Amino acid sequence: MKHLIFIPLFTLLVTVGFCKNPEDKTFVVIFSKKELKELKSSAEYIELSFMEDYKTKTYTGNSDAVIYINVPNCDFDKCQIGKRLVQINKTTWKPLQEVAFRIIDLSESKENFQELLVSFNDQVSEKESNKNKGKTIQSIL
């Protein structure tokens, strides 16, 4: 009887302990000003589609319009957020990927940057160790 209670309880504790919690993700959505004018819309208007569910921030100015979307505890990628319907104007709804110039997952970009940085540091340290080996051989001769 003890085993019937202990085994499921132990299994539950182990799975909860090793469960990977999803991290917050930040997506950057870049819009072309020309396309927004053609659609008679703005980044601020499109941002309204996300404000209820996520933290958002819009930047506009002399360059293209940008929306930062911070999604807490998510497991989806930029393709899935691109399929989300957004309101372009009072009567039109379209998938975000049809309206946006580019959708960038900053979390994914950060991981790629870290990998590049580590490989670069490995190359630099390898070159330094090769130089030190050459100096050691010259000093022995």
C-alpha positions in Angstrom: 0.0 0.0 0.0 2.9 2.4 0.8 4.3 1.7 -2.6 1.1 2.7 -4.3 1.2 6.1 -2.7 4.9 6.6 -2.8 5.6 5.8 -6.5 3.1 8.3 -8.0 4.0 11.0 -5.4 7.7 10.5 -6.2 7.1 10.6 -10.0 5.1 13.8 -9.6 7.8 15.5 -7.6 10.5 14.4 -10.0 8.6 15.6 -13.1 7.8 19.0 -11.4 11.4 19.4 -10.4 12.9 18.8 -13.8 10.1 20.5 -15.8 11.5 23.4 -17.9 9.5 26.6 -17.3 8.9 28.6 -20.4 10.6 32.0 -20.4 9.3 35.3 -21.4 9.8 36.1 -25.0 10.1 39.4 -26.7 9.1 39.8 -30.3 9.9 42.9 -32.5 7.4 43.5 -35.3 8.7 46.0 -37.9 6.2 47.7 -40.3 6.9 49.5 -43.5 5.5 53.0 -43.4 4.4 52.8 -47.1 2.4 49.6 -46.5 0.7 51.0 -43.4 -0.3 54.1 -45.5 -1.7 51.9 -48.2 -3.7 49.9 -45.6 -4.8 53.2 -44.0 -3.5 52.0 -40.6 -0.8 52.6 -38.0 1.3 50.7 -35.6 -0.6 52.1 -32.7 -3.9 50.8 -34.1 -2.4 47.4 -34.7 -1.0 47.4 -31.2 -4.5 47.6 -29.8 -5.0 43.9 -30.9 -2.2 42.8 -28.5 -2.7 45.2 -25.6 -5.3 43.0 -23.8 -3.1 39.9 -23.7 0.5 41.1 -23.7 2.7 44.0 -22.7 3.4 46.1 -25.8 5.4 49.2 -26.7 5.1 51.1 -30.0 7.9 53.2 -31.5 7.3 55.5 -34.5 9.2 58.4 -35.9 11.3 59.1 -38.9 12.1 55.5 -39.5 9.8 52.5 -39.9 7.2 51.7 -37.1 8.0 49.0 -34.6 6.0 47.2 -31.9 7.7 45.3 -29.1 5.5 42.5 -27.8 6.6 40.9 -24.5 4.9 37.5 -24.0 5.2 36.0 -20.5 5.7 32.2 -20.1 5.3 31.3 -23.8 6.2 28.3 -25.9 5.4 29.7 -29.3 7.6 31.1 -32.0 7.5 34.0 -34.5 5.5 32.0 -37.0 2.7 31.4 -34.5 2.5 35.1 -33.5 2.6 35.9 -37.2 -0.6 33.9 -37.8 -2.5 35.9 -35.1 -5.2 38.1 -36.6 -4.8 41.8 -36.0 -7.2 44.6 -36.7 -5.9 46.9 -39.4 -8.8 49.4 -39.4 -12.4 49.4 -38.3 -13.5 46.8 -40.8 -10.4 44.8 -41.7 -8.6 41.9 -39.9 -5.5 40.2 -41.3 -2.8 37.9 -40.0 0.1 39.8 -38.6 2.6 38.2 -41.0 0.7 39.8 -44.0 1.0 43.3 -42.6 4.4 43.2 -40.9 7.6 43.8 -42.8 9.6 41.5 -40.4 8.9 39.7 -37.1 12.0 39.0 -35.0 12.2 36.8 -31.9 14.7 38.6 -29.7 15.0 35.6 -27.4 16.1 33.4 -30.3 18.4 36.1 -31.6 20.0 36.4 -28.1 20.7 32.7 -28.0 22.3 32.9 -31.4 24.4 35.9 -30.4 25.6 34.0 -27.3 26.7 31.0 -29.4 28.6 33.3 -31.8 30.3 35.1 -28.9 31.4 31.8 -27.3 32.8 30.5 -30.6 34.6 33.7 -31.2 36.1 33.6 -27.6 37.2 30.0 -28.3 39.0 31.0 -31.5 40.8 33.9 -29.7 41.9 31.8 -26.8 43.1 29.1 -29.3 45.2 31.6 -31.2 46.7 32.9 -27.9 47.6 29.4 -26.8 49.2 28.6 -30.2 51.3 31.8 -29.8 52.4 30.8 -26.3 53.4 27.3 -27.5 55.5 28.9 -30.3 57.3 31.1 -27.7 58.0 28.1 -25.5 59.5 26.2 -28.3 61.7 29.1 -29.3 62.9 29.6 -25.8 63.9 25.9 -25.5 65.9 26.1 -28.7 
